Structure formats: C-alpha cells, structure tokens
Amino acid sequence: LYVGNIIDRAVAIATNHGQVSEIYPWLILFILILGIESVINLYKRYSDIVYNHLLDIFMDVFRTKKNLELDPQTHIDPEFVSKRNLVEWNMWKIAGAPETIIEIFSKLIPAILYTIVLISYHWLIGVMVVLSIIPEIISNMRFGKRIWSIWDSNSDDKMIWNAYRNAFWGNISELKLLGAGQYILKKMTDIQYNFTDKLVKNEKSRLSSLMLSTLIEYVFLTFSYLLLFQGIINGEFTVGSFFVITSSLWAVKNQLGQFFEDVTRLESNAKFVDDFILFLDWEPAIKTVTNPVEINFAKPYEIEFRNVWFKYPHSQKWIFKGLNFKITKDEDLAIVGKNGAGKTTLIRLVMRIYDPDQGEILLNGIPLSQLDLEKFHSSIGLLNQDYRIYEFSIQENIHIGNAQKPFDKKILFNSAKKAHAHKFIEETKKGYDTFMTNEIEGGQELSGGQKQRLAIARTFYRNPTLLILDEPTSAIDALAEEKIFNSIFKFAKDRNVLIVSHRFSTVKKAGRIIVIDKGQIVEDGDHDTLMSHNGLYQKMY
C-alpha cells in the first residue's frame, strides 16, 4: 500500500513538473519501513535457529525422561516397542507440528488482509482471485493426504528397510566374508523402489490434476486482469493502484496456497502427534505402592517363592506352575537347566520386572509388591549376557554402576582390580579416560572379554546386596574366569548371590544348586550331592 502511494506521488510530481525533492520524505519513510522489515526478518531467522536447537534438546530430554519413567517390563512389551519405534521414526513430524501451527496463522492472517485490500479496490477481482486458487488447493490437499497415507501405511516396511540399511553400519567384515552384502542390498532397494513407486504414481496423478486446476486458475486470473486493465483505461485505477492490486493478487494466491498446504501437512501428521501423546501417557506395568513397607536393603535378605504361577503377557503357556523355594540370607545359589526351562524368567521375577499371575514372592516374609521398588532395585547388581558397554570413557562406564553416589576413584580402581581389568585399562591410550570408540580422537575399541571385565567392575563398584550373574563370563577365557569368580565369591560374602550359567566350572563353586526343568525344581543340593543322584544335573555336567 505504501509503495503504491509513493508511485502515485512520483507520477503526480512528474505530471505537474514538480521537484524530485518532494518525494524525499516519503522515500526516507519507505526505506525506514524496509529497514524495520529487514530487522524483523533477521530476528525471525535468529529465533527460528534458536527455537530449532532448543526444540531438539527439549524433545530428546522429554522422550528420554519418559523412557526412564517406565519399567523394564514395559520396555520389552511388543506393543510399547512398536509405539515407541513409530514415534522415534516420525519424531521430525511431531516436533514440526508446533511450528506448522505458527506457519498456518502466519499465512492465514496476511491472506485475509491482502484479500481485504483487493476487495477495497474492486470486490470482483478479490472474489476472482480467491476462486482461482480453490482448484489448486483441492488438488494439493487431496494428493498431499495420499502422500502421508502412503508414508503411514508403509511405516512397517520403512522399519524393515531401516533394519537392512543398518546392516551396513559399522563393521561389515562378516557380511563381506559371508558374501551376503548384495543380498541385503537387494532386499533394501526392493523395499525402497516399491515405496518410491507408490509416491511416483501419486505425483503423476497430482500432476494431471494440477494441470487442469492451473487451467481453471488462469481463466479466473484472465478475468481479473481484464477487470484491472479496464479500470486503468476508465481511469478508475492509478499506476500505484495497479501495483497494489497485482502485488496483493499474487500474495493472496501464495499465502492461501501455502496455508492449505500446511493445514494438509498438520492434518496428516496429527496421527503421529496422537501416537506421541499415547507414548507420553503410557503407564508403567509395575508400580511402587503408595505406602511401601520399609526394610533394610543394605543387608542380605531372605527371598521366598510361594506357590508362584507365571506366564508372559499375551501368552497361554505357563512357565511356572506352583513354584516353591527359598533363598536364605548370605547364600550362593546357582540355577541350571536346559534352554527354555525358565531360568531367565525366574531372575526377572526376582527383580520384579514381572509380577506372578498367582502366588507371591517374599523378601524377609514381606510380599515384594509391598516394598519400595526403586530402593529394591538399588540393592541389586545385575550382570547378564546382554550387558552393555557405552561409548563414553572407561571411568564413566564403571562409575555408572553407582552414579547416584559421589564418584570415588579409590573404590573404582579397586573394582577394576577385582575384575582383573585394571592392567589392560592402564595400557589403553588414555587409561581410565579412554573413550570406548575409535570415532573419538584418543578412543579405543576393546575386545569382548575386556568389555565383559569392565561390566564386572561396574557391578563391583555398585556394591549390591543381591548380586545376580546371568552367564557373566561367556566372553572370558577359562583362566581369567577362574580368577574373576574367585574375586566374585570373595566379594559376595555377606550378600545374596544368584548365578545362571551353563559353565559347570562356575556352577559347582556355588554352595547350593537348583535344577529347573519344565518350570519346576527337579533337583536341589550342592555339586557333590547332585552328581551322586545320577539325574539331569549329572547328565548336563
């Protein structure tokens, strides 16, 4: 509007043979307006960058905190895992929703204002411009929705595609030796081409539709320009008016087009926002009671299984049917049995990752469900075959065993020595400050056995009351295993120890051994006693 005004004043000055200096005050004000607009645009650019950085942090922290709130059972629940993966895969759409809402209003408001400007000059031109954009809007909304429905309906395929693609991340030596690279590449590209083919077909249909809508659009625009030029010929519009009308005409088209495109995108992403809200509302399967019974978790406790029946959620197969046994205080108990006998399930029940369907698990005679779950878990040290060594420093990998308490370097060193890890740690590039990856300068990869010793050191550093060892030394040679287990049993005095292992050189060191078969305890005693029974234990040994 202001530029149109300046143009008209310049034309008037030229027509009346005035001085160019008469336009200076208006030109200075125009430059000032442009300057203000530039400052606003620069600030918007700055705020967009800051917003996106902060949004990345916020979304990462937000969903990580939610993951930390949930219990281990929830994290292995297939329904939850599917929902979490869907959210993770589409996080960029979820994170973009607030910005899209802002963009919608930032397009709608100027579109309305530009339309008012057009109508104020010539109501029919305003109507014609609005009508001209409708066919394009319908086409974009229709086929835009199809794009997002293709993404949505193929989300499982995209996850499978990602699984194949991830096979090429990291060390691919095994794939090279197996000669499986081309096979996996073909599987990956077949999924990708199939998905892309659906998108291309949709774009071909959209192209045909948009060509027709563009034809209709330009019929309306032709009438608009006829009205505009007729107005100029009749003296209804000035040169400045012509500039305002043409600028507003294209601005309405652009703003409305982008507005409906954003609306379509927001509507398509609404499902993922709903999934994100469901993810945030997900409740833990196992919860601490409101007023838990207090016991001293710092001292060894008695554990009792009393008529425990259990089957996994969504399964009809009973793992345990009326299981009964007791672990006394300060007892080393080993659990053995065939694969699938229920050893790992028993450990999960002890840690209250799951609750029994019937019966009770008692600590010092008190049902586990009536105790403070967080305090109970803080008393457990778990070292299983699925242990994880993180890519941060060796020192931190050990310290996270008890990160809730202040860092104690002396205890950390002693823990590493008990795990027979101190010597090789000192020989790494930066000692205890060495990062566990070659991708960081000064970092270093360790062998499987060395990583396992770090995990054992982490458990020692935790200083638990109940020590659970589930195949803890599978990657360690026999000589190192002997030394480590001597340290473990020495460390385990005045503690409860549960050992699950197929290595009988380890198992026979336990003071008590129970043999599980088909969800029942079929043998119970020390090594010598069970060897004399000529039962399942003797055969497995």
Protein Blocks (a to p, Z undefined) as FASTA:
>chain_A
ZZmmmmmmmmmmmmnopafklmmmmmmmmmmmmmmmmmmmmmmmmmmmmmmmmmmmmmmm
mmmmmmmmpcfklmmgmklmmmmmmmmmmmmmmmmmmmmmmmmmmmmmmmmmmmmmmmmm
ommlmmmmmmmmmmmmmmmmmmmmmmmmmmmmmmmmmmmmmmmmmmmgcjfklmmmnopm
mmmmmmmmmmmmmmmmmmmmmmmmmmmmmmmmmmmmmmmmmmmmmmmmmmmmnomacfkl
mmmmmmmmmmmmmmmmmmmmmmmmmmmmmmmmmmmmmmmmpccfbdcdfbdcdddfkbcc
ddddehiacddehiabdfbghiacdddehiacdddddehilmmmmmmmmnomaccfbdcd
deehiafklpcfklmmmmpccddfkbccdfbdfklmmmmmmmmbccdfklmmmmmmmnop
mmmmmmmmnlmmlccbfkbghiacddfklmmmmmmmmmmmnopabdcdehkllmbcfklm
mmmmmmmmmmmgoiacddddfblklmmmpmbdcddeehiafbgcdfklmmmnopmklmmZ
Z
